């Protein structure tokens, strides 16, 4: 699904429908739990899934005019 320039994937990663999305099972992934005061850097254009285990705040920020570009000038 595309919303303007933002893209979302419609796979429920907590309950994967293997019939509808058979290739999802073979994907490599990283799994982590962040504790209070910790943060994680997710590189531009990396697909990611976030699930909060408690009340939390998520901030996304892109620097520069070509933010998220795979090449920099």
N, C-alpha and C positions, 0 to 999 in steps of 0.2 A: 504494500500500500504506500502510495506517495502523497505527502501533504506538502505542497510547495517544493522546497528543496530538502525537506526532511523525509527520511524513509523509515518505515517500520516494517518489521517482519511479523507475520501472523501465526507463528508457531508458538503454542503454549509449551514452554520448555519444562514446566512442572508436570505436564500431562501430554507427552508427545503422541500424536496420532501417527503411528508408523505406516499406516496405509496411505494417508494423504502426503506425508513428508518422509519417505523412506530413507533419504540420504542424510537426515539429521543425526541418526544414530552413529554414523561413522565419523562425525566431526570431532576434532581435537579441541579441548577447552581447558581453561584454568578456573579453579574454584577456590575462593578464599572467603574468610569472614574477617571483617575489619572491626577492631575494638574502638572504644571511645578515644577520640583524638587522632586516630589513624586516617590515612587517605590513600587512594590509589590513583595512579596516572594511567589513563587509557589513551593510547596514541590515536591521532586523527584517523577517521574512517574505519576504525576497528569496530566490528559488530560486538555488542555487549548486552548482557542481560543483568538487571539489578533487582534484587528482592530485599526489602528491608525487614529485618527481624524485630525491630522496634522503631519508635519514632526517630526519624532521621531527616537530614537535609542533603540534597544533591545539587551541585552547582556545575554547570558546563560553561566554559568560556573559550572562545576561539580568538587568537591574536592575529592581527594583520589583515590586509585586504585579500590575501589568497589563503586564508585560514582553512585548514582541512585539506589543502592541496597535497598531492603526493610528492611534489617538487617545490623547492623554494627558490626565489630569485635572489 
